[in-house]
Every structure is written in C-alpha cells, then in structure tokens.
Amino acid sequence: MDLVEGSSVVITGAASGIGEGLARECVNRGLRVALADVEKGPLDTLVDQLLAVGGTVTAGVVDVSDGAAVSAFAASVEAEFGCVDMVVANAGVIGPRRPLWEQSAQDWEWIIGVNLLGVSNTWAPFLPNMVKRGTGHLVATSSIAGLAPAMSGNAPYATTKHGIVGMAEVLRMDLAEVAPDIGVTVLFPGPVRTRIREAVRNRPDSLGGPDGVAAFSSDPQFDVESIEPRDVALHLLAALARGDRYVMPNSEYVESTATHLVEVAEGLRTSNTANSTR
Ligand code: NAI
C-alpha cells in the first residue's frame, strides 16, 4: 500500500491506545485521517491536538457494532475526503476474565458485536467504491489471541480475534475475483500499553452496562512485555509499505505463535496418517 502525503485513512477505536497511536503517526506523515470512536471526550481532545499540529482530520462518535451508524459515517467521510485509501478496523473490547462456562450471553453478544461485526461493519461500506476504483487497503486489528491460545478466561475475545482472520482470508478471495490490487492486512498485536483492560467502561447498558462487570485482569508478565502504541503504528506502517498481509509487532511472540500453527498442521498430518493406515 503506497500511502503518500494526502492519502486518506479511516481508523476506528481511534480515541485511545493503538488507534490513537496510528492516528498520530498518520498525521505526522501528512495523511488525512477520519477517526471513529464511542468515547466523545477523548476523541474531541485528540482531534483538537491533531488539528493544532496542522492535520487534516474528521471524526465521528460511532459504535462499530451498529452497522447503520458506521455506514452513515462512511458516507460522510467519502463525501468530505472524496476517496478513502485505507480503512483500519481497530476498535475492540475484552470482557471480564472468567472461564467459558461463566461467560454470559451478554458477554458474548457485546464482544462479538464490537470485535467481529464491528470489522465487517467498518470494511463493507467502503468496499464498493474501492472495488470500482480497483485500489485501496483494508486492515483489521486481531491479536496474538487470534492465532494461538494466549491466556485463559477470554474465550469470547479469542473467538472474535480468530474470526477476523477467517473474515480477512475470505475477503481476499472475494476481491481476487474483481479487484485483485486491493490489499487486506491483519494486525496481531501482543501486549500493548493501552486501556484495553478497562474496556468494560464502554459496555452499553443494554448489554449489562459497565458497572458490576470486572475489568479484564491480565497476566503480570504481559505488563513486563508491553510495547507502546506508537511502536505498533510504526511497525504496521512499515509492513503496509512492503505489502505484508500478516503483521505482528511484538517480535517475542512470533516464534511461539508459529510453533502453535505448526502443531496444528502436524496434528492434521498425524491424524490423517493414522486414519489412512487403519
Ligand atoms: P483501548 O481501550 O486503549 O482503545 C480501544 C478504543 O476502542 C477505545 O478508544 C474505545 O473507546 C474504542 N471502542 C470501544 N468500543 C467501541 C465501539 N463499540 N465502537 C467504536 N469504538 C469503540 O485498547 P487498544 O489496546 O488500543 O485496542 C485496540 C485494538 O487492539 C483492539 O481491537 C484490541 O482487541 C487490540 N489488541 C490490543 C492489545 C493490547 O495489549 N492492548 C493486544 C492485542 C490486540
């Protein structure tokens, strides 16, 4: 993906953490940014800061689990920017840390709505114009938990982050038939110093609200290994310039993730061999 001065980038979950880091780095490089988030206060503050340094910025308070709201945002961004070059579906939440049998229907509904439907809701409205032009790039933020078991107690989160991988792979197949130059990249962060563990702050009342829901408690080792949002942004932008499809900014997690994927492949081979020699 050639992002040049004046290219336009949409980022969801932009008011904090990885999305904010990416927005700042895009503006540093002279890109135009359209930012979406559910948190109005932090979003307004960020927009003011980016405008103050000369950025071209538009923004909307948008819940990515609401497809109609994202479509309306997409229409307004396209009207304002004329053409959108890259869409980064980054917004995501993690629920309370508890075993699968204690996760409530509302835990699942909230996390699937934001992390999984939020990605298709964000990509879909921009795709018709990208397909017409034959250019553009789609990015989604998955997680190391989207490729390998990262931590107990986060089944809904891991499910959605694996789902993003499937969504991206099939989107690539869909695009290969009509617009093969449109790129799709999945970002797999490991621990990053953000507000993700306080994600329940944004849980809507209709799904149980933020009160009485425990914040996610992660492994202390994750704190030690956390990198900064800006590191993620720099790593991602370098990877996009090369056209990488799979991007993992926390290099210490690459080998353990690859080992897990090889174990899956070996499990399939072993099982197949055992069956065929019966
Ligand atoms: P963060 O909590 O600092 O930022 C997430 C942003 O998404 C917040 O500004 C929040 O208001 C917004 N958001 C939440 N629900 C939303 C909704 N329904 N619609 C629109 N915006 C919404 O967390 P972080 O870490 O920056 O998260 C960004 C992405 O990175 C997420 O998809 C997360 O799952 C992923 N990730 C983060 C890791 C970490 O260690 N921080 C590790 C792996 C993946």
Residues whose N, C-alpha, C, O or C-beta is under 5 A from the ligand:
A	BS01	NAI	G13 A14 A15 S16 G17 I18 G19 A36 D37 V38 E39 V62 D63 V64 S65 N90 A91 G92 V93 V114 T141 S142 S143 I144 P189 G190 P191 V192 T194 R195 I196 N202
